[in-house]
Amino acid sequence: MNKRILGSTGLEVSEIGFGAWQLCNSDSWGGMDEQTALRLVDAAIAGGINLFDTAPNYAATRSERILGKALKNRRDKVVLVSKFGHTPAGPKEFSVDWFWKSLDASLDRLQTEYLDVLLLHNPPGELYAGTDPVWAALEEARVQGKIRHYGASLDFAAEVEDCLANTGSEVLEVLFNVFHQDVRRAFATVRERQAGIITKVPLDSGWLTGRFDADSRFEGIRSRWSAGEIAQRAELVAAIQWLVEDGSELAHKAIGYLLSYDEVSCVIPGIRTPQQLESNLAATNHRLSPDERERLEAFWDRFTANGAKLLPW
């Protein structure tokens, strides 16, 4: 497993991380028993993964609890990322009072005294102005040693710009994949501020594996797509089949696209099966040529009218 430094934090992280939204998550992802979840975490560590990303609302706290059980005897070997903002039941709250309660509960579930990174979980846009008292609370939590670094999980270039300009954020988790490239327009600021970038939803919830087509229908979190949106995504997948003419897997090329950017420190695909984990691990050895990356950038520019018509998540 290749490693990269997470921005200015000094943390060395695996290029491929472990997105833990799916762990034991029956509401959004079809479920998983605890023993399967524990085995996946063990196999991920054996494969060289050291960054684990979770949140209190993933599987109504079960994701954090599973990671706490799996990682407690090797805490110094991993980088733990969790979030604040979504309550375990789902609704968002960003008050300072809830911040401290949420952080302490996460530390308890994860069986650790500190988080390597704590992220505000897609906060409302006004929080990026940096004046909300929650940012002072984050600094206080760092002084207390409960967190080492902080930032935000967000989706768009404008949010990246505002967050880095107005707050002490060192790490951002960004929506970035072949179909969602808006954040790359803020990469000059990322470089200037030496922010660490973790990329979420790197396979567009499975579309960039090539498993779905216009006839696919979904349950759980994927049921958010209308028939028209499914048809549009199927067309987009068809339009990038040139990527796999060399016999490679689309998922590997999709992750390789993200890792072609020096600004990206870690890619966190979700993992539900040993086969998915094996595929994710294999992606660390795939790199895109400069020409392939340029073609994918131009592809996104065309179908979004230079970012004016973004694809719904």
N, C-alpha and C positions, 0 to 999 in steps of 0.2 A: 504494500500500500504506500503510495506516495504521500508525503506530508507537505503542508504549507503553513506559513505563519499567519495567524488571524489578525491582520492589520497591525496596529501599534500595540496590541496586547502582549505580545511575546509568546502567546500560546501556540504550540505546534499542534495542528489538527490534521486528521486524515482528510484527503481530498473527498472521499465518500464518507458521509456521516449516516446516522441512523435517525430517520424521521419517525417518531414514536406515536403519531396520531392513531395509528391502526392497532396498537397493542391492546388486546382485550376489548376492542371497541365494537360493540354489537349494534349501537345506534346508527353509526355512519358507515361502517366498513364490514359488516357481516359477522363480526365476532371472532374470538380466538380464546382458547383455554389458557390458563396460567402457565402450565408446563410448556406448552408450545411457545409462549411468549418468552419464557426464561431461556429456552433452548436457542431461540433466535438471537437473543442478546449475547449469549455465550459464543455462538457461532460468529457473530459480527466481530466480537473482540478477537477471536482466533484469526479472523480474516484481516485484522489490522485496523478496524474502525475504532476510533477513540472519541468521537464527538457524538453525543446523544442529545436530541432535541425533543422536548416535551412541553406540556402546559397543564395547568390545573383542570381545564375543561376537557382534556382528551380522555375519552372513556369515563367521564365523571370522576376523575382523580385516579382511576385504576392504572393509567399509563405511568404516572409518577410513582405509584406504589410498587408496580412491577419493577421499574428501574431501580427503586430504592433497595428492593430485595436482591436484585441481580448484581448490583454494583457496590454494595456496601463494603465488601472486603477488598475492593480494588479501586477505591475512590481516587487515589493518587495517580491512577493510570488513565483516567478518562477526563474529558471536558464535558461538564453538565450545563446544558442550556435549558432554562425554563422561562415562563412568561407571567405577566400580570395584566389583568384587565378583564378577561372573561371569568366570570364566576364558575365554579364547578358545574352549576346547573345550566350555564350557557350565557345568560345576559351579561352585558358589559358594565363594569363600574371602575372608575379611575380615581376614586377619592383616596386621600392620604391614609385615612383610617383603614380602608379596605386594603391598601397596599401592604401595610404592616401585618395585618391578619393573613393575607394571602401568602406573603413571603414566608412567614413563620410556618404556615400549614404546608407549603411546598417543601421546606427544609425538613419538616417532620416526616412527610411521606417519602421523600427521597433519602432519608436516613443519613443526612449530611449536615455539616455545620456551615457550609457555604455553597453558593452557586458560582461557577466560573463566569457565566453570563446570565443576566436577567433582562428580558425584553418586554417593553410595553407591547401588548398584543393588539395590533391594528387599532391604535387610539383614534379618536376624532381629530380632524385636521387642525383644530385650534390648539391642540397640545404641542404641536411642533413649533409654536411660537416661543416655547421655552420658559414661559412665565408661570405656568401652572406649578403649584407647590409640590406636585409629585416628583418633579426633577430634583428638588432639594432633598426629598425623602430618599431618592435613589443615591444621592451623594452621601447622605447620612448612613445608609445601609452599607455603602462601601467602606466608610470610616469604621463602622462597627465590625467589619470583616464578614458580613453575611453574604455579600456579593463581591466579586472581583472586578467585573466590568458590566456595563449596561448599554442599552440602546433600544431599538424598536423593531418590530416585525411590521413591514409595510409593503406597498404594492407599486408605487408610481415614482417617476423621476422627481416630480415637484415635491413629494414628501421627503425623498432622500435629501434634496437640496435644503429644505427648511429645517429638517431634523439636524443635519450636520452643521448648519449655519448658526443655529440658535440654542443647541444643547451640548452637553458633554458626552454625547453618545460616541462610543468607540466601535460598536458592532451593530450591523444591520442585517436582518433576515429579510430578503427581498423576493418578491414574485418575479421569477426570471426563467423563461424557457424559450424554445424556438418560436412559440406562438405568442408569448408575452415578453416583449423586449423593451418596453418603455423605460425601465430603470437604467438600461445601459447609457441612456442619454445624460445621466448624471455621473458617469464614471470619472469624468475629469475632476469633479468635486471629491469623489471617493478617494482618488489618488492624492489629491491635495491634502485632505484631512487624514490620510492613512487609516481609513476605516476598514474594519474587517467585514467581509461580505460572505454570508451564508445564503445559499439559494434554495428556496422552497418551491414545491410543486414543479420539479424539474422535468417531469414526464407528462405534464398537463393531465394529471389524474388518470393516466393510462393511455391517453391518445397517442403519445409519442413512443409507445411500445409497438404500435402497428396492430394491436389486437382488436380494435373497434372499427366499424364502418357505418355507413348511413342507415343500416338496418338494426344497429345496436340499440337496445333499450336498457334502462338502468334503474336500480333501486338505491336507497341510502343517499349519501351525499351527492352522488352523481345524478340523481333524479332532478337536479336543478336545471338541467339542460332541456330546452324545448326541442321538438322535432326539427325545427329550422336550424337551431344551433348545432344539433347533431349532424345534420346534412352539411353545414358549413365546415365543421371540423373534419368531416370525412373528405371533403374537397381539399382542404389544406394538407391533410396527410398524403393524399394522392399527389399533390403538387411537389412534395419533397422526396418522392421515391427515388430520385436520382442519387440520394445519399447512400442508398443501400445496393446500388448496382454492383459494388465491389464484393457483395456477399456478406457484408457486416450487418449487425443488428441495429435497427432504428434506435432502440433505447440507448445503445452504446454511443451512437453518433450524437444523439440529443444531449447526453451528459458530456460527451467530448466537446460539444459546442460551448457549453458553460465553462468547462475547464480550460478552454482556449484563451480565456480572459485572465490576465494576471491579477485583476481586481478581485476575482472570486477565490475565496480560501477553501470553501467546503460546499459540497452539493449534498442535500439531504432527501433522497428519495424515500418514500414510504416502503415498509417491508412487512409483508404478511405471510410469506412462505419461504422455505429454504431456497427454492428455485429463484425467487426474486432477489434474495440476498446474494446468491451466487452471481446472478447477472449484474447486479449493482457493483459487486466487487471487481468483476471483470472489466467494468467500464473505466477503471482508473488507468488502464493501459492504452486507451483510445484517445487520439488527438486528431483534430480537424486540420486540414491544410488551410493556409491563409485564403486561398480561393474559395474553399467550401464555406468558411466563415463569412466572407464577403457576400457570397450568394445568399446565405441565410439572412443576413442583415438586409440585403436588398429585397428579398422575399417579404420580410415583415414590413419594410417601408411601403411596398406596393399594396399589400392587402389591407393595411391600416391607413392608407393615404397619409403616410408620414406621421403616424401616431394620432391622427384625427378621429379614427373610427376603431377603437380598441375592441378586441374580442372579449366577450363576457367571460368572466372566470368560470 
